[in-house]
Amino acid sequence: MMRFILPFVLFVILSVFLYRGLGRDTAEIPSPLVGKAAPAFVLPLLHEPAKQFASKEMLGKVWLLNVWASWCSSCKDEHPLLMNFSQQHIVPVVGMDYKDKPVDGNETLKAAGDPYNLVVSDIDGSVGFNFGVYGVPETYVIDKQGIIRYKLIGPVTPQNLQKTILPMVARLQAQ
Amino acid sequence: MKIAKLILPVFQVFLLVALVALWLPANAYAAVAKDIADDPVVETRMMHLAEKVRCLVCQSEPVSTSHSDWSQDVRRIMRDKMKEGATDQEIMDLLVARFGKSVLYDPPVDKETMPLWSAPFLLLLIGGVFLVIQLKKRKELVVEAKLTAQDEQRAAALLDEIPALSVLNPSNDNKLSASSLSSASLPQGESADVSLRDARTKETQA
C-alpha cells in the first residue's frame, strides 16, 4: 500500500508547488517598505507648481498614494475605476505624477478627468525612488501614523479594491 | 584554373572583412549602457556595483547593462550617492531598504533567505536518507536460499551425473576426471569454468 501512497503524496506536494508557481507574478516583489514609515516628501502641485504639498499634512488621516504618469498605459486602465471610487469620498487619494512632464500630466487629467484630491509632480522620480516605485501604476495605503500598510503594484482593479484595499482602509480608519 | 587561384585569396579577404563588418555593430550594441561619465573613477566604481544589482523591470539583467528607465535612475542615484561620499555598502543598504533583498544578485544568508539557501542541501539530505532506507530494504529482501538436506542430496546427485563438474562438488571422489580436464596452473574458479565449458562441449558432441 505504501508503494502507492508515498508517490501519490509526493505528487500532490509537487503539484501544489507548481500550481502556486503558475499563479505567481515573478515581476511582483514584496515591498520591504510595508510596515515602515512612508518616506516624507515635499513636492510641487501638478495644477499649481508654485504651491507645495508636504506628506506630513496627511498625518492623522488614512490616505492612498497613487503613482501614475501620462506615459503609463495601464494607468489608463485603472483611471475609470479611480474616477468612480473618488466620487464615493471614502478615503483621500493623492496622485503622484511620476517622471512626467507636468504639461502632459495636466493634459491627461483634463481629458480623462481628475480622480485625485490633489496631485503632486515628481518630475525626476526621486520621491518615487524613495517609495521603491519601479513599475507604474502603484498604489500605497498609508495609515494615520504615516506608515505604509499596503503596496499594490499594477493597476487597481474592482477585485483588489473590494477584497484588499477597501477592507484595509476601513480597518485603519477605525483605529 | 589560374584565374581561380588568383580570385580565391581576394575572395577570402573579402569574406573576412564582411564578417568583421557584420560583427562590429553587434559589438557596439553589446557595450554597457551609456551614461554621463564626468568622473571615470566614480563611473567604474558605480558600474562595478551595478553589476550586483538586479534590474527589477527586466528579465535577468543587472542594472549595469540595462537600458531601462528604472536602471538608469538607479545608476544615477548610485552615482550621486558616491559623489556625496557614500560607501558601496551604504548604497546597497539603501537599495535593499527600498526594493528588498531581491535586488541583490547575491543575497545574504540570513533568517529571511535561509529557506532559499538551505533548500538544495535539505533536498539532497532527504533524497540521501530515502536512498539509504531503500537500499537497506532491498538488501533484506534478497535472502540467501536455504537448502534442505533433501535439496542438497538432489544437487549432489545432479552434479554427479556430469563427470566434468565433479570439481564443483567436493563430496565427489571422482577427482581424476576433474584434474584431467582442468589445467593445474589455473586458479580454482577458472578451472571450474573451463571444466564447465568442456563438459558442455562433450555433451553436444555426444
Contacts between the chains, C-beta under 8 A, distances in Angstrom:
chain1	res1	chain2	res2	distance
A	27	B	56	7.8
A	27	B	57	7.7
A	29	B	56	6.3
A	29	B	99	6.6
A	29	B	100	5.7
A	29	B	102	5.1
A	30	B	100	6.4
A	31	B	99	7.7
A	31	B	100	6.6
A	32	B	96	7.1
A	32	B	97	6.4
A	32	B	98	7.4
A	32	B	99	7.3
A	32	B	100	4.3
A	32	B	101	7.8
A	33	B	97	7.8
A	33	B	98	7.0
A	99	B	69	7.2
A	125	B	73	5.7
A	126	B	77	7.8
A	129	B	73	6.2
A	129	B	77	6.3
A	129	B	98	6.8
A	130	B	98	6.8
A	131	B	98	7.7
A	132	B	98	4.1
A	132	B	99	5.1
A	132	B	100	7.9
A	134	B	56	4.6
A	134	B	57	5.6
A	134	B	70	5.1
A	134	B	99	6.8
A	135	B	56	7.7
A	135	B	57	6.1
